[in-house]
Amino acid sequence: MLHHCSLECLIQAGNANYLQKALSNQTSNFQVIEEAEGQVRVENIVQLGPLLAIKAGGTCAPEGASRTMVTLDDIRAELGPLRSANNQKAC
């Protein structure tokens, strides 16, 4: 099962990082959620221009009625067909 939705946030969490706060509702933000073999994977995509995108992927699970806990394990920048290497685990 695959879900693709646009992210719109009116209120950022108190622990949101600077980029989350600065770019909220300023760029094209999408989230792709896919379930395969009992594991739910998520990919957050921030399109900063026609060629530049920041993508972060990881696992997700419900945390209460209105929140989702996301644990990122892959972060990369893409410039057109070029992709950055991800050599460290995200938090």
Residue, then its C-alpha position, 0 to 999 in steps of 0.5 A: m500500500l502506498h500513500h502520497c500526501s502534501l504536508e501542510c503544518l499550521i503549528q510546528a512542534g516545540n522540538a522542530n529544527y530550524l529548517q523545519k520551522a523556516l521552510s514550513n509552508q514555504t516550499s513544496n513538501f511531500q510525504v510518501i508512506e509505504e507498507a511492505e512486509g509488515q514494516v511502514r517506511v516513510e520518505n519526506i521530500v522537500q522540493l527546494g527548486p526545479l532541480l534541488a530536493i532534500k529527501a529523508g527516509g525512515t520508519c514510522a508508527p502511530e504515536g497517539a491519535s494525532r501524531t506519528m513517530v518517525t525515525l529517520d535512517d537516510i538523509r540525502a540531497e539531490l541535484g537533478p540526477l546527482r545524489s549525495a551519499n549518506n554515510q551516517k545514520a540520522c536521528 
